[in-house]
């Protein structure tokens, strides 16, 4: 019995080593050097399509939204490659709307643009918009949302597509909203913004040293 057990141990050890060699490159994939072009950059953004904040099945929709901020090269993972210094929801003649009435949103900035993963073949960076903080007013209902929202940035189009995952955003205060928007509710935030640095589309490239 000893010889088969010894052989089994050798085989298991070899398999473990092979598995480790196979997995090692994958564990080193995460980008740690982020090159933003131009850098530093002053960035403007306008929405492409509707921007929607949904809470407990209630959609709050904006047909107009715009923002401004900065971008810069950096290192680390996750890494802050940009800051949103101002963002507006709705515009004169095009207010944000919901079944509960017109919606007014005031953001507390800066929000951050955080990079985590880059795919060279597609020029797409995955990450999230962090430090999200906004006060939303719908009639007599006033609530505050904080957290982050997952998204992707595509170099070829300059599109930041935000599509938050359940639980990333939380209602941390609520007044006059009743059960419609209670404290602890988990909203979702979805929409696409097109970025420009002057007339150019800024790019984000992740690599390893």
N, CA, C and O of each residue as an XYZ file, in Angstrom:
836
protein
N       0.812     -1.213      0.000
C       0.000      0.000      0.000
C       0.845      1.262      0.000
O       0.402      2.312     -0.467
N       2.081      1.159      0.532
C       2.893      2.375      0.648
C       3.284      2.933     -0.710
O       3.284      4.146     -0.921
N       3.632      1.993     -1.670
C       4.087      2.469     -2.970
C       2.989      3.232     -3.725
O       3.248      4.314     -4.253
N       1.753      2.677     -3.784
C       0.677      3.438     -4.450
C       0.416      4.777     -3.790
O       0.150      5.763     -4.478
N       0.487      4.830     -2.462
C       0.251      6.097     -1.776
C       1.344      7.095     -2.120
O       1.085      8.279     -2.334
N       2.623      6.571     -2.170
C       3.738      7.443     -2.511
C       3.601      7.977     -3.934
O       3.869      9.149     -4.198
N       3.177      7.093     -4.855
C       2.981      7.513     -6.244
C       1.868      8.543     -6.365
O       1.963      9.502     -7.131
N       0.810      8.320     -5.591
C      -0.316      9.254     -5.610
C       0.118     10.634     -5.134
O      -0.309     11.652     -5.679
N       0.979     10.659     -4.098
C       1.480     11.928     -3.574
C       2.316     12.655     -4.608
O       2.233     13.876     -4.743
N       3.139     11.883     -5.352
C       3.978     12.496     -6.389
C       3.121     13.103     -7.486
O       3.357     14.222     -7.941
N       2.106     12.325     -7.904
C       1.203     12.816     -8.954
C       0.468     14.063     -8.495
O       0.345     15.032     -9.244
N      -0.021     14.035     -7.256
C      -0.751     15.184     -6.728
C       0.147     16.406     -6.653
O      -0.274     17.519     -6.968
N       1.401     16.188     -6.231
C       2.338     17.310     -6.147
C       2.627     17.898     -7.506
O       2.700     19.118     -7.651
N       2.792     17.050     -8.508
C       3.059     17.530     -9.863
C       1.870     18.298    -10.409
O       2.024     19.330    -11.063
N       0.668     17.774    -10.127
C      -0.545     18.456    -10.590
C      -0.677     19.824     -9.956
O      -1.062     20.790    -10.616
N      -0.354     19.906     -8.657
C      -0.439     21.192     -7.960
C       0.536     22.191     -8.543
O       0.211     23.367     -8.709
N       1.755     21.711     -8.858
C       2.760     22.607     -9.436
C       2.321     23.106    -10.798
O       2.470     24.284    -11.121
N       1.770     22.182    -11.607
C       1.302     22.584    -12.936
C       0.181     23.591    -12.836
O       0.118     24.545    -13.611
N      -0.725     23.374    -11.858
C      -1.848     24.306    -11.658
C      -1.320     25.679    -11.266
O      -1.813     26.703    -11.738
N      -0.313     25.691    -10.399
C       0.261     26.956     -9.947
C       0.898     27.700    -11.101
O       0.768     28.920    -11.203
N       1.597     26.967    -11.986
C       2.229     27.606    -13.138
C       1.182     28.150    -14.094
O       1.349     29.210    -14.696
N       0.093     27.392    -14.218
C      -0.981     27.827    -15.109
C      -1.655     29.084    -14.588
O      -2.010     29.967    -15.368
N      -1.834     29.172    -13.272
C      -2.570     30.278    -12.687
C      -1.722     31.522    -12.478
O      -2.263     32.625    -12.402
N      -0.412     31.373    -12.383
C       0.442     32.517    -12.068
C       0.287     33.680    -13.036
O       0.154     34.816    -12.580
N       0.297     33.456    -14.372
C       0.120     34.593    -15.278
C      -1.195     35.314    -15.059
O      -1.252     36.542    -15.131
N      -2.276     34.545    -14.786
C      -3.585     35.177    -14.599
C      -3.572     36.075    -13.376
O      -4.202     37.133    -13.371
N      -2.857     35.657    -12.340
C      -2.841     36.451    -11.123
C      -2.074     37.746    -11.291
O      -2.186     38.656    -10.470
N      -1.275     37.828    -12.382
C      -0.462     39.022    -12.607
C      -1.057     39.928    -13.675
O      -0.419     40.889    -14.105
N      -2.295     39.621    -14.108
C      -2.904     40.351    -15.218
C      -3.298     41.771    -14.836
O      -3.220     42.677    -15.667
N      -3.716     41.978    -13.606
C      -4.253     43.282    -13.196
C      -3.281     44.409    -13.512
O      -2.108     44.359    -13.140
N      -3.785     45.426    -14.202
C      -2.949     46.569    -14.563
C      -2.584     47.388    -13.330
O      -3.397     47.567    -12.423
N      -1.354     47.880    -13.314
C      -0.924     48.720    -12.198
C      -0.413     50.078    -12.654
O      -0.235     50.983    -11.839
N      -0.175     50.224    -13.965
C       0.231     51.513    -14.520
C      -0.865     51.987    -15.462
O      -1.232     51.286    -16.405
N      -1.383     53.176    -15.199
C      -2.500     53.701    -15.990
C      -2.064     54.976    -16.693
O      -1.685     55.958    -16.054
N      -2.124     54.944    -18.023
C      -1.729     56.087    -18.837
C      -2.971     56.746    -19.411
O      -3.671     56.165    -20.240
N      -3.234     57.948    -18.968
C      -4.361     58.728    -19.472
C      -3.820     59.758    -20.453
O      -2.879     60.484    -20.133
N      -4.399     59.827    -21.631
C      -3.961     60.790    -22.653
C      -5.135     61.641    -23.100
O      -6.176     61.100    -23.474
N      -4.994     62.979    -23.069
C      -3.862     63.722    -22.499
C      -3.888     63.661    -20.971
O      -4.910     63.326    -20.371
N      -2.766     63.985    -20.358
C      -2.663     63.998    -18.897
C      -1.694     65.090    -18.454
O      -0.562     65.147    -18.936
N      -2.130     65.956    -17.542
C      -3.495     66.032    -17.005
C      -4.441     66.602    -18.046
O      -4.018     67.288    -18.976
N      -5.711     66.315    -17.885
C      -6.697     66.745    -18.874
C      -7.916     67.344    -18.206
O      -8.350     66.901    -17.142
N      -8.461     68.370    -18.858
C      -9.763     68.904    -18.464
C     -10.804     68.220    -19.330
O     -10.726     68.271    -20.558
N     -11.768     67.586    -18.703
C     -12.709     66.732    -19.424
C     -14.134     67.256    -19.274
O     -14.543     67.697    -18.200
N     -14.872     67.198    -20.368
C     -16.309     67.486    -20.329
C     -17.053     66.213    -20.741
O     -16.501     65.353    -21.428
N     -18.299     66.110    -20.317
C     -19.090     64.918    -20.626
C     -20.544     65.294    -20.830
O     -21.086     66.136    -20.115
N     -21.167     64.665    -21.806
C     -22.607     64.828    -22.035
C     -23.225     63.441    -22.168
O     -22.568     62.500    -22.615
N     -24.474     63.323    -21.782
C     -25.119     62.019    -21.840
C     -25.423     61.596    -23.267
O     -25.637     62.429    -24.148
N     -25.437     60.286    -23.476
C     -25.884     59.690    -24.728
C     -27.015     58.728    -24.369
O     -26.763     57.626    -23.882
N     -28.240     59.136    -24.606
C     -29.380     58.356    -24.150
C     -29.785     58.772    -22.750
O     -29.178     59.663    -22.156
N     -30.797     58.131    -22.233
C     -31.331     58.512    -20.927
C     -30.416     58.091    -19.775
O     -29.714     57.082    -19.849
N     -30.446     58.890    -18.715
C     -29.783     58.572    -17.454
C     -30.897     58.205    -16.473
O     -31.842     58.973    -16.293
N     -30.791     57.035    -15.838
C     -31.898     56.544    -15.026
C     -31.421     56.098    -13.645
O     -30.533     55.256    -13.513
N     -32.035     56.686    -12.627
C     -31.877     56.229    -11.255
C     -33.170     55.520    -10.876
O     -34.249     56.105    -10.961
N     -33.063     54.256    -10.455
C     -34.250     53.486    -10.102
C     -34.203     53.083     -8.639
O     -33.192     52.578     -8.151
N     -35.320     53.314     -7.940
C     -35.426     52.940     -6.530
C     -36.738     52.186     -6.325
O     -37.814     52.722     -6.591
N     -36.647     50.951     -5.855
C     -37.841     50.143     -5.599
C     -38.812     50.137     -6.775
O     -40.026     50.228     -6.595
N     -38.260     50.027     -7.981
C     -39.091     49.970     -9.170
C     -39.545     51.316     -9.699
O     -40.226     51.379    -10.723
N     -39.181     52.392     -9.019
C     -39.539     53.739     -9.482
C     -38.372     54.305    -10.273
O     -37.292     54.517     -9.721
N     -38.580     54.552    -11.567
C     -37.534     55.073    -12.434
C     -37.569     56.593    -12.451
O     -38.614     57.202    -12.682
N     -36.422     57.191    -12.204
C     -36.267     58.639    -12.274
C     -35.342     58.921    -13.453
O     -34.145     58.637    -13.400
N     -35.915     59.485    -14.520
C     -35.251     59.540    -15.815
C     -34.872     60.961    -16.207
O     -35.674     61.890    -16.106
N     -33.622     61.106    -16.661
C     -33.134     62.387    -17.164
C     -32.763     62.225    -18.633
O     -31.991     61.334    -18.990
N     -33.310     63.080    -19.475
C     -32.937     63.053    -20.895
C     -31.731     63.932    -21.166
O     -31.107     63.836    -22.223
N     -31.403     64.794    -20.203
C     -30.233     65.664    -20.336
C     -29.381     65.576    -19.073
O     -29.895     65.629    -17.955
N     -28.082     65.443    -19.268
C     -27.148     65.447    -18.149
C     -25.768     65.785    -18.681
O     -25.410     65.385    -19.789
N     -24.999     66.513    -17.903
C     -23.645     66.849    -18.332
C     -22.741     66.991    -17.123
O     -23.206     67.160    -15.996
N     -21.443     66.920    -17.373
C     -20.498     67.027    -16.274
C     -19.155     67.535    -16.742
O     -18.933     67.743    -17.935
N     -18.263     67.732    -15.792
C     -16.905     68.175    -16.089
C     -15.980     67.615    -15.032
O     -16.402     67.288    -13.922
N     -14.712     67.509    -15.392
C     -13.764     66.976    -14.427
C     -12.357     66.977    -14.958
O     -12.022     67.744    -15.861
N     -11.534     66.120    -14.398
C     -10.127     66.040    -14.777
C      -9.725     64.578    -14.934
O     -10.362     63.684    -14.377
N      -8.666     64.348    -15.697
C      -8.117     63.017    -15.845
C      -6.613     63.072    -15.684
O      -5.989     64.079    -16.018
N      -6.024     62.002    -15.174
C      -4.585     62.000    -14.984
C      -4.050     60.570    -14.935
O      -4.726     59.645    -14.483
N      -2.804     60.418    -15.418
C      -2.125     59.131    -15.336
C      -1.775     58.847    -13.885
O      -1.568     59.763    -13.089
N      -1.710     57.553    -13.550
C      -1.440     57.193    -12.164
C      -0.999     55.737    -12.101
O      -0.929     55.067    -13.132
N      -0.703     55.246    -10.914
C      -0.342     53.847    -10.722
C      -1.167     53.255     -9.584
O      -1.685     53.978     -8.733
N      -1.281     51.932     -9.584
C      -2.011     51.246     -8.532
C      -3.186     50.469     -9.079
O      -3.528     50.595    -10.255
N      -3.797     49.675     -8.242
C      -5.008     48.961     -8.626
C      -5.783     48.584     -7.356
O      -5.297     47.799     -6.541
N      -6.994     49.147     -7.188
C      -7.652     50.097     -8.087
C      -6.945     51.442     -8.086
O      -6.199     51.758     -7.159
N      -7.181     52.240     -9.133
C      -6.501     53.524     -9.272
C      -7.480     54.594     -9.741
O      -8.302     54.352    -10.625
N      -7.388     55.768     -9.146
C      -8.245     56.882     -9.542
C      -7.622     57.594    -10.740
O      -6.608     58.279    -10.607
N      -8.239     57.426    -11.912
C      -7.718     58.023    -13.146
C      -8.438     59.313    -13.508
O      -8.074     59.976    -14.479
N      -9.457     59.671    -12.734
C     -10.179     60.902    -13.022
C     -11.071     61.317    -11.870
O     -11.396     60.522    -10.988
N     -11.457     62.576    -11.901
C     -12.378     63.121    -10.912
C     -13.498     63.869    -11.618
O     -13.246     64.661    -12.526
N     -14.714     63.623    -11.210
C     -15.863     64.373    -11.714
C     -16.103     65.513    -10.734
O     -16.558     65.297     -9.611
N     -15.796     66.718    -11.170
C     -15.874     67.864    -10.264
C     -17.229     68.551    -10.288
O     -17.569     69.291     -9.366
N     -18.002     68.310    -11.336
C     -19.375     68.835    -11.383
C     -20.213     67.934    -12.271
O     -19.730     67.402    -13.270
N     -21.476     67.769    -11.895
C     -22.389     66.976    -12.710
C     -23.802     67.483    -12.484
O     -24.229     67.706    -11.351
N     -24.515     67.660    -13.584
C     -25.878     68.193    -13.526
C     -26.839     67.200    -14.161
O     -26.513     66.540    -15.147
N     -28.024     67.107    -13.581
C     -29.052     66.216    -14.089
C     -30.275     67.049    -14.462
O     -30.807     67.797    -13.641
N     -30.711     66.907    -15.720
C     -31.797     67.737    -16.208
C     -31.279     69.047    -16.756
O     -30.122     69.407    -16.537
N     -32.133     69.759    -17.467
C     -31.763     71.051    -18.053
C     -33.023     71.880    -18.215
O     -34.137     71.370    -18.096
N     -32.835     73.177    -18.490
C     -33.978     74.052    -18.697
C     -34.836     73.512    -19.845
O     -34.346     73.313    -20.957
N     -36.095     73.283    -19.566
C     -37.000     72.739    -20.576
C     -36.957     71.228    -20.686
O     -37.744     70.637    -21.426
N     -36.037     70.589    -19.951
C     -35.932     69.129    -19.993
C     -35.633     68.593    -18.598
O     -34.553     68.055    -18.352
N     -36.596     68.741    -17.682
C     -36.365     68.274    -16.312
C     -36.367     66.754    -16.234
O     -36.927     66.074    -17.094
N     -35.738     66.238    -15.200
C     -35.821     64.799    -14.934
C     -37.226     64.494    -14.425
O     -37.835     65.318    -13.743
N     -37.737     63.319    -14.754
C     -39.124     62.997    -14.440
C     -39.257     61.621    -13.785
O     -38.352     60.789    -13.859
N     -40.402     61.405    -13.147
C     -40.751     60.109    -12.571
C     -42.266     60.055    -12.417
O     -42.950     61.054    -12.639
N     -42.787     58.903    -12.041
C     -44.232     58.779    -11.822
C     -44.653     59.584    -10.599
O     -45.839     59.867    -10.429
N     -43.702     59.958     -9.746
C     -44.006     60.755     -8.561
C     -43.921     62.253     -8.827
O     -44.240     63.063     -7.957
N     -43.486     62.621    -10.044
C     -43.362     64.033    -10.389
C     -41.958     64.390    -10.818
O     -41.099     63.514    -10.916
N     -41.704     65.691    -11.080
C     -40.380     66.144    -11.490
C     -39.317     65.805    -10.449
O     -39.589     65.783     -9.248
N     -38.103     65.541    -10.926
C     -37.001     65.133    -10.061
C     -35.865     66.151    -10.147
O     -35.439     66.539    -11.235
N     -35.384     66.575     -8.976
C     -34.223     67.460     -8.918
C     -33.109     66.743     -8.171
O     -33.322     66.220     -7.077
N     -31.929     66.719     -8.762
C     -30.790     66.033     -8.147
C     -29.628     67.005     -8.003
O     -29.235     67.669     -8.962
N     -29.086     67.081     -6.794
C     -27.918     67.920     -6.524
C     -26.795     67.012     -6.044
O     -26.911     66.349     -5.014
N     -25.712     66.993     -6.805
C     -24.580     66.116     -6.477
C     -23.571     66.839     -5.596
O     -23.305     68.028     -5.774
N     -23.017     66.100     -4.645
C     -21.880     66.582     -3.865
C     -20.634     65.949     -4.470
O     -20.467     64.731     -4.406
N     -19.764     66.755     -5.051
C     -18.589     66.256     -5.744
C     -17.321     66.628     -4.963
O     -17.386     67.466     -4.063
N     -16.163     66.017     -5.291
C     -15.921     65.230     -6.505
C     -16.347     63.775     -6.363
O     -16.283     63.182     -5.286
N     -16.791     63.218     -7.506
C     -16.905     61.788     -7.663
C     -15.615     61.315     -8.329
O     -14.948     62.096     -9.007
N     -15.266     60.069     -8.148
C     -14.019     59.564     -8.716
C     -14.288     58.589     -9.857
O     -15.321     57.920     -9.886
N     -13.349     58.517    -10.795
C     -13.379     57.506    -11.849
C     -12.241     56.540    -11.546
O     -11.068     56.905    -11.627
N     -12.591     55.320    -11.200
C     -11.611     54.347    -10.711
C     -11.448     53.216    -11.719
O     -12.428     52.608    -12.148
N     -10.196     52.939    -12.094
C      -9.873     51.875    -13.050
C      -9.401     50.626    -12.313
O      -8.672     50.713    -11.325
N      -9.826     49.468    -12.805
C      -9.429     48.201    -12.193
C      -8.892     47.183    -13.193
O      -8.016     46.391    -12.846
N      -9.397     47.184    -14.424
C      -8.999     46.163    -15.389
C      -9.033     46.744    -16.796
O      -9.954     47.484    -17.144
N      -8.029     46.409    -17.605
C      -7.958     46.922    -18.979
C      -7.771     45.782    -19.961
O      -6.944     44.895    -19.746
N      -8.548     45.807    -21.047
C      -8.430     44.828    -22.116
C      -7.887     45.520    -23.356
O      -8.584     46.312    -23.990
N      -6.628     45.217    -23.700
C      -5.975     45.911    -24.814
C      -6.669     45.660    -26.145
O      -6.734     46.554    -26.989
N      -7.188     44.451    -26.338
C      -7.804     44.094    -27.616
C      -9.023     44.954    -27.935
O      -9.323     45.207    -29.102
N      -9.718     45.397    -26.906
C     -10.933     46.194    -27.117
C     -10.770     47.652    -26.694
O     -11.604     48.496    -27.020
N      -9.691     47.942    -25.965
C      -9.508     49.304    -25.466
C     -10.529     49.685    -24.421
O     -10.914     50.848    -24.306
N     -10.970     48.691    -23.655
C     -12.013     48.921    -22.648
C     -11.433     48.778    -21.243
O     -10.755     47.797    -20.936
N     -11.705     49.756    -20.409
C     -11.320     49.722    -19.002
C     -12.547     49.471    -18.154
O     -13.570     50.137    -18.316
N     -12.445     48.507    -17.246
C     -13.523     48.248    -16.294
C     -13.172     48.888    -14.958
O     -12.009     48.914    -14.552
N     -14.175     49.393    -14.292
C     -13.962     50.005    -12.988
C     -15.268     50.494    -12.414
O     -16.300     49.831    -12.522
N     -15.215     51.660    -11.803
C     -16.446     52.199    -11.223
C     -16.321     53.694    -10.977
O     -15.222     54.242    -10.898
N     -17.471     54.335    -10.860
C     -17.547     55.725    -10.419
C     -17.718     55.677     -8.911
O     -18.702     55.136     -8.408
N     -16.760     56.240     -8.194
C     -16.777     56.162     -6.746
C     -17.130     57.482     -6.082
O     -17.243     58.518     -6.737
N     -17.300     57.422     -4.778
C     -17.603     58.609     -3.971
C     -18.900     59.274     -4.403
O     -19.058     60.485     -4.252
N     -19.836     58.483     -4.942
C     -21.124     59.031     -5.390
C     -21.894     59.550     -4.176
O     -22.030     58.864     -3.162
N     -22.382     60.756     -4.305
C     -23.139     61.387     -3.215
C     -24.105     62.382     -3.848
O     -23.675     63.352     -4.472
N     -25.407     62.149     -3.691
C     -26.385     63.034     -4.327
C     -27.665     63.120     -3.501
O     -28.112     62.139     -2.907
N     -28.241     64.325     -3.481
C     -29.539     64.536     -2.831
C     -30.591     64.640     -3.924
O     -30.470     65.440     -4.852
N     -31.620     63.822     -3.797
C     -32.673     63.751     -4.807
C     -33.983     64.232     -4.195
O     -34.372     63.790     -3.114
N     -34.657     65.139     -4.892
C     -35.940     65.670     -4.435
C     -37.023     65.344     -5.454
O     -36.897     65.669     -6.635
N     -38.084     64.699     -4.988
C     -39.236     64.385     -5.831
C     -40.469     64.828     -5.067
O     -40.948     64.102     -4.196
N     -40.992     66.009     -5.380
C     -42.110     66.544     -4.621
C     -41.690     66.758     -3.176
O     -40.703     67.442     -2.903
N     -42.447     66.168     -2.245
C     -42.136     66.291     -0.817
C     -41.105     65.269     -0.358
O     -40.643     65.320      0.782
N     -40.747     64.352     -1.231
C     -39.788     63.290     -0.900
C     -38.362     63.768     -1.181
O     -38.043     64.196     -2.290
N     -37.518     63.688     -0.161
C     -36.111     64.068     -0.299
C     -35.254     62.935      0.256
O     -35.427     62.525      1.404
N     -34.333     62.433     -0.559
C     -33.465     61.359     -0.068
C     -32.042     61.543     -0.584
O     -31.800     62.222     -1.582
N     -31.115     60.919      0.126
C     -29.703     61.025     -0.226
C     -29.158     59.646     -0.571
O     -29.403     58.669      0.136
N     -28.418     59.587     -1.669
C     -27.831     58.339     -2.159
C     -26.313     58.449     -2.109
O     -25.746     59.452     -2.543
N     -25.656     57.424     -1.584
C     -24.197     57.389     -1.590
C     -23.722     56.000     -2.024
O     -24.487     55.036     -2.019
N     -22.431     55.921     -2.402
C     -21.853     54.637     -2.787
C     -21.030     54.735     -4.050
O     -20.332     55.723     -4.275
N     -21.115     53.701     -4.877
C     -20.373     53.669     -6.134
C     -21.247     53.042     -7.207
O     -22.314     52.501     -6.915
N     -20.781     53.117     -8.469
C     -21.538     52.546     -9.582
C     -20.559     51.970    -10.596
O     -19.737     52.695    -11.157
N     -20.648     50.666    -10.828
C     -19.752     50.007    -11.773
C     -19.953     50.543    -13.183
O     -21.034     51.012    -13.540
N     -18.882     50.464    -13.981
C     -18.987     50.945    -15.347
C     -17.789     50.553    -16.184
O     -16.842     49.943    -15.687
N     -17.835     50.905    -17.457
C     -16.731     50.663    -18.386
C     -16.448     51.924    -19.187
O     -17.343     52.732    -19.435
N     -15.187     52.084    -19.590
C     -14.813     53.206    -20.451
C     -14.187     52.646    -21.724
O     -13.281     51.815    -21.662
N     -14.676     53.108    -22.887
C     -14.199     52.626    -24.183
C     -13.409     53.719    -24.891
O     -13.939     54.793    -25.175
N     -12.137     53.441    -25.176
C     -11.263     54.455    -25.770
C     -11.717     54.933    -27.146
O     -11.593     56.116    -27.464
N     -12.244     54.016    -27.966
C     -12.589     54.380    -29.341
C     -13.735     55.370    -29.421
O     -13.817     56.147    -30.373
N     -14.623     55.353    -28.433
C     -15.803     56.219    -28.478
C     -15.818     57.285    -27.388
O     -16.579     58.249    -27.463
N     -14.970     57.106    -26.370
C     -15.001     58.027    -25.240
C     -16.241     57.852    -24.386
O     -16.665     58.782    -23.700
N     -16.824     56.660    -24.426
C     -18.082     56.411    -23.707
C     -17.823     55.792    -22.338
O     -17.222     54.724    -22.222
N     -18.286     56.481    -21.314
C     -18.317     55.918    -19.968
C     -19.718     55.381    -19.749
O     -20.666     56.147    -19.575
N     -19.847     54.060    -19.758
C     -21.145     53.419    -19.593
C     -21.280     52.970    -18.143
O     -20.586     52.054    -17.701
N     -22.167     53.614    -17.414
C     -22.382     53.308    -15.996
C     -23.559     52.356    -15.870
O     -24.635     52.608    -16.412
N     -23.348     51.264    -15.155
C     -24.404     50.275    -14.956
C     -24.195     49.662    -13.580
O     -23.587     48.599    -13.450
N     -24.696     50.330    -12.566
C     -24.396     49.923    -11.194
C     -24.988     48.564    -10.869
O     -26.038     48.180    -11.384
N     -24.290     47.847    -10.004
C     -24.748     46.546     -9.541
C     -25.608     46.723     -8.293
O     -25.462     47.701     -7.560
N     -26.484     45.788     -8.066
C     -27.362     45.850     -6.893
C     -26.526     45.892     -5.621
O     -25.628     45.074     -5.421
N     -26.835     46.855     -4.771
C     -26.136     46.973     -3.499
C     -24.990     47.949     -3.491
O     -24.458     48.254     -2.423
N     -24.583     48.459     -4.659
C     -23.464     49.409     -4.696
C     -23.876     50.791     -4.182
O     -23.064     51.505     -3.592
N     -25.123     51.160     -4.405
C     -25.650     52.442     -3.940
C     -26.668     52.197     -2.831
O     -27.387     51.198     -2.829
N     -26.708     53.140     -1.885
C     -27.619     52.998     -0.745
C     -28.280     54.330     -0.418
O     -27.631     55.376     -0.455
N     -29.572     54.293     -0.096
C     -30.259     55.479      0.418
C     -29.894     55.602      1.896
O     -30.252     54.744      2.703
N     -29.183     56.671      2.243
C     -28.697     56.818      3.617
C     -29.560     57.761      4.451
O     -29.442     57.785      5.677
N     -30.419     58.531      3.805
C     -31.380     59.361      4.544
C     -32.601     59.560      3.661
O     -32.502     59.559      2.434
N     -33.755     59.730      4.299
C     -35.003     59.851      3.551
C     -36.027     60.610      4.386
O     -36.271     60.280      5.546
N     -36.623     61.634      3.773
C     -37.626     62.443      4.457
C     -38.843     62.612      3.552
O     -38.710     63.018      2.398
N     -40.023     62.302      4.073
C     -41.257     62.498      3.316
C     -41.462     61.508      2.184
O     -42.285     61.739      1.298
N     -40.719     60.406      2.203
C     -40.810     59.438      1.107
C     -41.622     58.200      1.451
O     -41.997     57.435      0.563
N     -41.899     57.997      2.749
C     -42.648     56.821      3.164
C     -41.957     55.542      2.746
O     -40.730     55.455      2.765
N     -42.744     54.553      2.369
C     -42.207     53.255      1.976
C     -41.685     53.236      0.544
O     -41.069     52.263      0.110
N     -41.937     54.322     -0.185
C     -41.483     54.365     -1.581
C     -39.965     54.385     -1.665
O     -39.371     53.685     -2.485
N     -39.335     55.198     -0.807
C     -37.867     55.302     -0.801
C     -37.391     55.297      0.649
O     -37.084     56.357      1.195
N     -37.325     54.150      1.270
C     -36.908     54.091      2.672
C     -35.388     54.118      2.817
O     -34.661     53.831      1.865
N     -34.920     54.460      3.999
C     -33.493     54.357      4.299
C     -33.081     52.892      4.152
O     -33.778     51.988      4.613
N     -31.952     52.677      3.510
C     -31.484     51.315      3.278
C     -31.840     50.771      1.910
O     -31.351     49.710      1.522
N     -32.691     51.485      1.164
C     -33.029     51.046     -0.186
C     -31.772     51.039     -1.053
O     -30.842     51.808     -0.811
N     -31.747     50.174     -2.054
C     -30.573     50.007     -2.915
C     -30.907     50.429     -4.350
O     -31.341     49.601     -5.152
N     -30.709     51.695     -4.675
C     -31.010     52.156     -6.034
C     -30.011     51.598     -7.047
O     -28.946     51.104     -6.678
N     -30.368     51.685     -8.320
C     -29.423     51.427     -9.407
C     -29.311     52.681    -10.262
O     -30.256     53.463    -10.367
N     -28.160     52.857    -10.860
C     -27.878     54.048    -11.669
C     -27.317     53.582    -13.001
O     -26.303     52.887    -13.047
N     -27.986     53.969    -14.096
C     -27.561     53.525    -15.418
C     -27.572     54.684    -16.402
O     -28.457     55.540    -16.370
N     -26.576     54.696    -17.272
C     -26.511     55.722    -18.303
C     -25.135     55.788    -18.913
O     -24.173     55.241    -18.372
N     -25.044     56.464    -20.050
C     -23.777     56.581    -20.773
C     -23.435     58.048    -20.990
O     -24.279     58.856    -21.377
N     -22.165     58.369    -20.727
C     -21.651     59.720    -20.947
C     -20.520     59.671    -21.970
O     -19.690     58.762    -21.940
N     -20.489     60.646    -22.874
C     -19.421     60.749    -23.862
C     -18.422     61.806    -23.406
O     -18.782     62.961    -23.179
N     -17.159     61.395    -23.276
C     -16.106     62.257    -22.749
C     -15.337     62.947    -23.873
O     -15.130     62.377    -24.944
N     -14.922     64.175    -23.610
C     -14.044     64.919    -24.507
C     -13.016     65.681    -23.677
O     -13.311     66.177    -22.590
N     -11.805     65.760    -24.219
C     -10.761     66.617    -23.655
C     -10.465     67.643    -24.732
O      -9.637     67.404    -25.611
N     -11.142     68.796    -24.667
C     -11.115     69.738    -25.782
C     -11.914     69.131    -26.919
O     -13.102     68.844    -26.768
N     -11.247     68.932    -28.086
C     -11.914     68.285    -29.217
C     -11.533     66.812    -29.331
O     -12.065     66.095    -30.179
N     -10.617     66.360    -28.482
C     -10.118     64.975    -28.571
C     -10.865     64.069    -27.597
O     -11.429     64.519    -26.600
N     -10.849     62.795    -27.916
C     -11.398     61.782    -27.011
C     -10.261     61.298    -26.119
O      -9.264     60.783    -26.625
N     -10.387     61.450    -24.810
C      -9.324     60.975    -23.921
C      -9.273     59.448    -23.901
O     -10.290     58.783    -24.094
N      -8.096     58.907    -23.670
C      -7.931     57.453    -23.624
C      -7.323     57.027    -22.288
O      -6.594     57.778    -21.640
N      -7.650     55.803    -21.906
C      -7.094     55.183    -20.695
C      -6.484     53.859    -21.090
O      -7.163     53.011    -21.670
N      -5.201     53.666    -20.781
C      -4.518     52.416    -21.105
C      -3.876     51.865    -19.835
O      -3.145     52.568    -19.136
N      -4.161     50.609    -19.552
C      -3.580     49.964    -18.382
C      -2.493     48.991    -18.789
O      -2.625     48.293    -19.795
N      -1.421     48.940    -18.017
C      -0.321     48.024    -18.328
C       0.387     47.635    -17.041
O       0.072     48.143    -15.965
N       1.346     46.726    -17.167
C       2.169     46.319    -16.053
C       3.611     46.735    -16.317
O       4.057     46.680    -17.463
N       4.353     47.150    -15.291
C       5.740     47.587    -15.498
C       6.626     46.397    -15.864
O       7.827     46.564    -16.077
